[in-house]
Amino acid sequence: MPVLGRRSRLPRDLALLYSGSPLSDRLQVSLRWRSCPFEAVAAFAPPAGEQLDLGCGRGILANLLALRSPGRAVRGLDPDPRRIETARATVGERRNVSFAVGKEPAAGTRFAAISLVDVLYLLTETEWKRLLRTCRHALAPGGILLVKTMARRPRWKAAIDRFQETLSVRAFGWTIGSTIVPPDPDALAAELGALGFRVSSHPIDAGFPHPHLLLVATLPAAATRP
Ligand SMILES: C[S@@+](CC[C@H](N)C(=O)[O-])C[C@H]1O[C@@H](n2cnc3c(N)ncnc32)[C@H](O)[C@@H]1O
């Protein structure tokens, strides 16, 4: 089922959260919103329960999820302390969202959903396979893993993505990462399947210059460990 993406302005309630952030952060958040279909990703998140956005950056998706449903308790984790500082400054009095520096969920937590939005392309194959396994073990039975990645087609969109990430990771050092190669979506889906997930694939790139692809991976309600 294709889910149409559409570029839109940063919603007012989300923009307000960043209104006290430095101008450079506000610009980055606004540009990021315009280049990534966050609403299409959020549409697949459960309306309630503990949710983790791993590699949350400045907290856009975590904040969107928390704003749209008070029944969600959303945690954002990212290894970059500067991005987490920006994200934390948005929390204010809200109790259903929090941010911390880190790469992995604390042992013993069981989330209803975990999202990975444009994180795996920064990891080697060994690293992303390990991270998927970690996420698998941090999900409750019936839990959902949302993996937003990039497709390899159309080629012109994949080329735009490669060029932009080369600048961001290699030239400017804005983003922490070991590589800049999105995993092959088929290999990603196969790995998720081997971990016991039922996987569906959703192109969410309509209206965007990047080949956004969302893999929705769902665990059986009574989970068996691989
Ligand atoms: C392209 S940014 C995406 C940020 C956010 N998910 C978004 O969509 O705005 C990639 C993020 O992954 C984080 N990251 C890098 N290596 C990571 C790792 N091993 N585990 C989790 N996050 C990582 C980076 O610090 C960065 O914030």
The ligand as a Gaussian input file, in Angstrom:
#p B3LYP/6-31G(d) Opt

LIG

0 1
 C       19.994000      11.873000       9.832000
 S       19.920000      12.053000      11.555000
 C       18.199000      11.709000      11.830000
 C       17.727000      12.261000      13.140000
 C       16.242000      12.048000      13.406000
 N       15.898000      10.647000      13.427000
 C       15.422000      12.777000      12.375000
 O       14.799000      12.104000      11.562000
 O       15.434000      14.001000      12.376000
 C       20.695000      10.565000      12.165000
 C       20.809000      10.524000      13.681000
 O       21.322000       9.240000      14.062000
 C       22.174000       9.431000      15.165000
 N       23.057000       8.259000      15.295000
 C       24.278000       8.044000      14.766000
 N       24.751000       6.838000      15.115000
 C       23.786000       6.257000      15.893000
 C       23.675000       5.000000      16.582000
 N       24.643000       4.096000      16.524000
 N       22.543000       4.749000      17.284000
 C       21.535000       5.653000      17.328000
 N       21.599000       6.859000      16.702000
 C       22.701000       7.157000      15.992000
 C       22.888000      10.738000      14.857000
 O       23.444000      11.335000      16.017000
 C       21.768000      11.565000      14.234000
 O       21.097000      12.372000      15.166000

